[in-house]
Amino acid sequence: MQLNTRSLLIAAGIAGVAMGILSSVPILSLANCLLCGWVWGGAIFAVWLYKRNENGVIVTTGQGVVIGLVAALIGAVISWLVGIVMGGATMAAMGPLLDQFPDAESRQMFQQLMASGGVSIISLLFGLIINAIFGIIGGLIGAALIGNKPAAPAAPSV
């Protein structure tokens, strides 16, 4: 059975946005110290949302992998975007730090590196790879725990 693309994008989008924001909030991001906890947790959440949107269909492990992967990639992009916004504020506050460089050449090289966006692109690529790995794991876990349970039967009407 194929995945419903609309339900996949809705479930992965909601879970990915939540994952990306929670991974970027300073105190809450500590959950990622638990082997990227927000990523695989978000992937499990995406599987749950997909199953709920599809009225309790059985989600296979392959489908769980796809759902978790898509959610994780969305989460990586959201986390990267939040990081850029927060990074702008961080760069503005770095004035005193720049004074700690021993010479003007080092200071200028650091400023050029940060302004070039090279660090940002590397951060995005690294985030996409790490999120993909843990999103797949979360999708597998979600399919095993949530996806294979049949929908609960409707309560009989009296």
C-alpha positions, 0 to 999 in steps of 0.5 A: 500500500502506498503512502497518501502524499497529502497525509504524509506531508501534513504529518511530516510537516507538523512533526518536522516544524515541532522537531526543528523548533524544539531542537533550537530552543536553548534549554529544550534542545538539551533533549538532543543530547539523548541521541538526537531525542527530538529527532527520533521522537519527532519521527515517531510523532509523525508516524502517529499523526500519519496513522491518525490522519489515515484513520488507523491504517497499518503503517509498514516499516518501510512507510515508517522510514519514509515518514520519519525521514521526511519529518526529520529533513523538514526538522533539519531545515526548520532548525537551520532557519531558526539558527540563522535568525538566532545567529544574527542576534549572536553575531551582534553580541559578539563584539567583545569576543572579537576583541579577544583575537590577538591580531586584526588579521585573525579577527578579520578572517573570523568575521569573513568566515561567519559572514560568508555563510560557509559555516551555515551551509556546512551546518545545514548539510550536517543537520540533514545527514544526522537528522536523516539517520535518526529520523529513519530510526524514529520512523522504524520505532514508530512503525513498530510501536504505533503503525502495526496496531489495528485501529480500535473498533468503534464503540457499539451504539445503543 
